[in-house]
Amino acid sequence: MANEYDKKLLDVISKLINLLIFLLVLVIVLGILLYNYMPEYVPAPDIERETSTVSSAPLDEKKDVDTVKYWQAPDVATLDSDANKDLILYGKDLIAHTADYYGPNGKIFKSTINGMNCQNCHLDAGTKVFGNNYSAVASTYPKFRARSGSIENIYKRVNDCFERSLNGKAIDTASKEMQGIVAYIKWLGKDVPKGNVPEGSGLKKMAFLDRAASPENGKSIYSQKCASCHQTDGLGIMNGDKTAYTYPPLWGDHSYNNGAGLFRMSNLAKYIKYNMPLGASHNSPQLTDEEAWDIAAFVNSQPRPKKNIKKDWPKIEEKPFDHPFGPYKDGFSEEQHKYGPFQPIKDKIASSKKK
């Protein structure tokens, strides 16, 4: 009995040893297979790092992000609770479609203005950031203006645009139309504290050239990047009804006159740089500084209506560096005051003011 028992035990032990040997061989084979055929380990992307950058560029080439909080026009939807809603909306329509009311076939007065709209200069009905918007008008007017040598209110400022940029006649300050325009402008600036000028107001600053702006260079750039809308002759395109301009004239009888703010080279260059061609903006310009200055020089060298501006700048020492009409106290010529270079003029003016 003992021998039979020992024989069975040895048989079980033998089977267990064989099983262990098999399992050991299996582990070795699997290890070899895994070593040879396992895909190379690739670390998972760092989600926090990936989402914290503004682009897929290397970390040392991050794109600058504009974090400035620019002014934004109030939402028209909020007007539902405003007692002046109808007047404000009427004012907005007058800004956007001025020629429909005062142009060649105006609903109120015919041919009171040149056929342009206020928003041809004050983009998106005066709401575009750095598009010559109205954000700071209510907060800064009334104010002293050296051009007239007097304190001006918003009514005077609006009529300046009618007489200069629209090359037309001043409108009655007591009229519903003037009241509407002023109500709209005040509503746009209702959240701006008195005396403040919000970020994104007016026109964005740009550097001076170290040379005079060139009408010759500007002509070539204009033909490439501007003429498709404003036409080779600069006379713009009217709508089908001939009531207003789809693309405004940049010179000629129906453009702004020589007393308009855009006839100053720096104003027109800034306007062009950050708003033109169509689709450009302050954070996505399509032109270089030099192109903008040279286009401005070309446009403002073309013929346009003239206004009697003899009473402008009663104190000649307060004339801006790019006011193109003498006399001056700084010793620079009309040519340089119109085309530049402007830095020497500005430095001289600043030095004279210190003295």
Summary of the structure (lengths in Angstrom):
residues: 355
radius of gyration: 35.3
end to end distance: 130.5
largest distance: 138.7
contacts: 993
relative contact order: 0.10
helix: 46%
strand: 4%
